[in-house]
Amino acid sequence: MSARGLRRFPGVRRLFRLPGADRDVGAAVDEELAFHVDMAAAELVAAGRAPDEARAEALRRFGDLEAVRARCHDISSHRDTAMRRHELLSTVWHDVVYAARGIRRARGFSVVVLLTLALGIGATTAMFSVVRGVLLRPLPFPDAERVVRLWPGNPKVAIEGRVVSAKELEDWERELRGFEAVGAFGVIPMGHVYGEGGAEPAYARTSYVSRGFFPALGTPARLGRTLRAEEHVDGANRVIVVSDAFWRAQLGADPQVVGRVVQLDGKPYTVVGVMGPDFAFPDPGIAVWVPSSVMDPDDAGWRGRERRWLSPVGRLRPGVTPAQGREEVEALLRRLATTYPQTNAGWTSAVVEDVRDSIVGKVRRGLLVLLGAVGLVLLVVCANVANLLLVRATGRGREMAVRAAIGAGRARVVRLLLTESLLLALAGGALGVALAWWGVRALVALSGHFLPRAADVRLDLGVLGFAVGVTLLTGLVSGLWPALRASSTRLASVLRDGARGSSGGAASHRARAVLVGAEVALAVVLVASAGLMLRSFQRLTSVDPGFRPEGALLARFHLEADGPPPWPFPAERRRVIERVRQIPGVTAAGATTFAPFTDGQGQARPFTVPGQPAPAPGEEPLVQLLPVSTGYLKALGIPLLAGEDIDAVAGDSTAGRSAIISKRMADRFWPGRNPVGESFLLGPRAVRVIGVAGDVRSTRLDSIAGYTAYVPDRQLPLVHVSLVVRTDGDPALLAGAVRAAIREVLPRRPILQIVPMQDRVAAGAATPRFFTTLVSVFGALALTLAAVGLYGIVAYVVRQREREIGVRVALGAPPARVVGLMLRRGMAPVLAGLAVGIPLALLATRLLRALLYEVSASDPVTFVGVVALLAAVALVASWLPSRRAARVDPTVTLRAD
């Protein structure tokens, strides 16, 4: 029956209509509705109604035709959408199955691609997890953008970022109106000693905080509360807030700990709160926070205007910018300089720094550079994988041509090949996440203690989402070009090239050469960066620290100061030193407060030199006063350049104040003459110079040694003890004997650390070592990938051109000419990559300037070495397959042809 005939019998047409056969949904619905109306009208006419009346009644009984029509349209549309979705999913599933079979058939190729992708995605994910944890994760402070660090400075003597005294802090708390709260903290190395119930005593690193400290940060306690204002007065300040780590390790994670009394340094303290695990301010090592008013009330120095030891922190009021806050602080500093010229003259500038910058600012640039470097590695991975996929796609030219011949469109071929590359990328991404899980731990361990917020570095959902995005992007970037190239294959050219045994034609050659050149260019950037960092690190570690760390052992422990000055010689310390000197193999032993590369530097005090122009108040130079025992300079290996050692006056209480000064101080204030016998003034008190010692870099290898004065320990307290032991052998072998000697004299005092001095110096270079190691690893990875990519392309060309090479050899071509031909083909993209990569590297390495030490970002030695290295690696990668080409047996290849 014809379509016209069917329209006359709509019921029959409806009965035989197939799903999806009629795409004119509107016409079909109209016909269907008209059929029902006509049938109803016919029945009414048969019942005796007039035709017009019958049709009107039929329409009335049917209801809203438009609503029925719209509903029918929706049903049809949903059905079509579902069918298209089903068709798409079915097609995708078939593509996935086909791609999986192809990957399984090419096992060697798949393993190489998977490992390459896993390295790139894993390294990128691990590096991003560090950046996210350190730089991006929110700080544990409500409205953290309003929390700032406040740093007073003295522009006349180029000093900024210093601390304030307790009296100055009171002025700040009272007069700064642009801040909701102003507080401060002081951290004294070693802190309190804790140990209950016969347990091994341990140090509880302590932060002494003012009443405005917790209100400025705004972070509530996890259990209990923080410190109240009324607990910052004498007699009511034996209260503490403990860290989550201390609560778990020392207090057994007791949920009822609030109100519990613990003993710190033998004194009772009541626990009023436990902070959350994310709170680690001012540093992650803090175990307890106590009111600053617990500092010895009999020692006026802690609370006087002269002694600066508190670091301010503030919370800006809503709407107040850091610049406005700085202006207010500087106005206050100018008023204080006028009111208290003896202590505050010159201290008129201030820095108001976002608290995030104060925590992570020192590592931000380095981490971003590393993230950029690992991004370049990922690009090298993409280029390498794209090259491999292009080679594989070229080998499948006949398959693609046949698909095109039987009707597969270009989009269909591209989708098939992209499915394969995405499947490889997903598998590689899964391996990469596993590598990243291990890599994150390795990165945190490699960073030592310098990486802030290291506890926040972990693989979380955000990092995993980043890994998925990078995986998909990598699959698209590396697979799109090969897919487009393969989908443009023409049947005639494939058959023609296949007859000649070509490797895909000139276009494919150019594509692979471009990818290799891009890999080489990116490798130049990374290897040059690694070379600069290595040279910088080599320069840094060859710096003379001013003492001999080899053969020296450092032991750190803590004593109690007994009463106000003058402090007596602590008998325990003297007995410890004498006992250690009796250990076989010990050649010298001595003590100070803070040995080089530990947590402190001693007291910085202003001084003047009699007979020289007096600086204006507030512009006096500063000298670090280090109390030392007898034998300290010899034990640490600090050279005595003139005069006599501290031993000559250490035990002579009638010798008055005396000191050994550093060479830099001697050269600056007594240029060209011997300062021994001269004196300098610490306030009204004269200090006689008895000797000159070499300069010591006390905190970092790249820092310039300041003015230092070593004074006998009878002049300054020495409660924080850094005992230095020199031996003529391996110092680590003496650690047990030194520990036993200390335990023998101080059985209830915890030993903070016993470590070779070389380890302490090495820890001082942890930051440059971290960045140098990672950049070097990324550079080596890029170099290896580039070499593998080049080797692969030359090997593939040799294999595809074996018949041509066989003919050349049969016609008399010597092996050297064949090798030369292959080498020229292999080295051409390398030379192009070097030409592009060198200027790129010169631009990129500018970002490393802040991380380099005594090495220029365009160091010619480094760049020449990098070019030579890459050229040599590329030459080897090209020569190995070229040599195989020269060994082609012409009889075998011609017979095969």
Salt bridges, closest charged atoms under 4 A:
ASP30 OD1 - ARG69 NE 2.52
GLU31 OE1 - ARG13 NH2 2.65
GLU32 OE2 - ARG14 NH1 3.04
GLU32 OE2 - HIS36 NE2 3.49
ASP38 OD1 - ARG55 NH1 2.89
GLU53 OE2 - ARG49 NH1 3.69
GLU57 OE2 - ARG60 NH2 2.30
GLU57 OE2 - ARG61 NE 3.02
GLU66 OE2 - ARG69 NH1 2.64
ASP80 OD1 - ARG23 NH1 3.46
ASP80 OD1 - ARG79 NE 3.61
ASP95 OD1 - ARG412 NH2 2.91
ASP95 OD2 - ARG415 NE 3.39
ASP143 OD2 - ARG146 NH2 3.29
GLU168 OE2 - ARG308 NH2 2.88
ASP171 OD1 - ARG174 NH2 2.59
ASP171 OD2 - ARG305 NH1 3.02
GLU173 OE1 - ARG211 NH1 3.36
GLU175 OE2 - ARG174 NH2 3.98
GLU175 OE1 - ARG335 NH2 2.87
GLU180 OE2 - ARG146 NH1 3.27
GLU196 OE1 - ARG260 NH2 3.82
GLU200 OE2 - ARG743 NH2 2.72
GLU231 OE2 - ARG225 NH2 2.62
ASP234 OD1 - ARG303 NH2 2.94
ASP244 OD1 - ARG222 NH1 2.60
ASP244 OD2 - ARG248 NE 2.88
ASP254 OD2 - ARG260 NH1 3.82
ASP265 OD2 - HIS192 ND1 2.92
ASP283 OD2 - ARG205 NH2 3.12
ASP299 OD2 - ARG307 NH1 3.80
GLU330 OE1 - ARG326 NH1 3.42
ASP357 OD1 - ARG364 NH2 2.96
GLU399 OE1 - ARG396 NE 3.11
GLU399 OE2 - ARG403 NE 3.42
GLU420 OE2 - ARG392 NE 2.79
GLU420 OE1 - ARG396 NH1 3.07
ASP456 OD2 - ARG453 NH2 3.23
ASP460 OD2 - ARG132 NE 3.10
ASP460 OD2 - ARG137 NH2 2.94
ASP497 OD1 - ARG500 NH2 3.20
GLU560 OE2 - HIS558 NE2 3.88
GLU560 OE2 - ARG749 NH2 3.90
ASP599 OD2 - ARG556 NH2 3.47
GLU619 OE2 - LYS156 NZ 3.45
ASP667 OD2 - LYS663 NZ 2.73
GLU678 OE2 - ARG673 NH1 3.01
ASP702 OD1 - ARG700 NE 2.92
ASP713 OD2 - ARG573 NH1 2.66
GLU744 OE1 - ARG579 NE 3.11
GLU804 OE2 - ARG801 NH2 2.21
GLU804 OE2 - ARG808 NE 3.13
ASP859 OD2 - ARG535 NE 2.79
ASP897 OD1 - ARG803 NH1 3.32
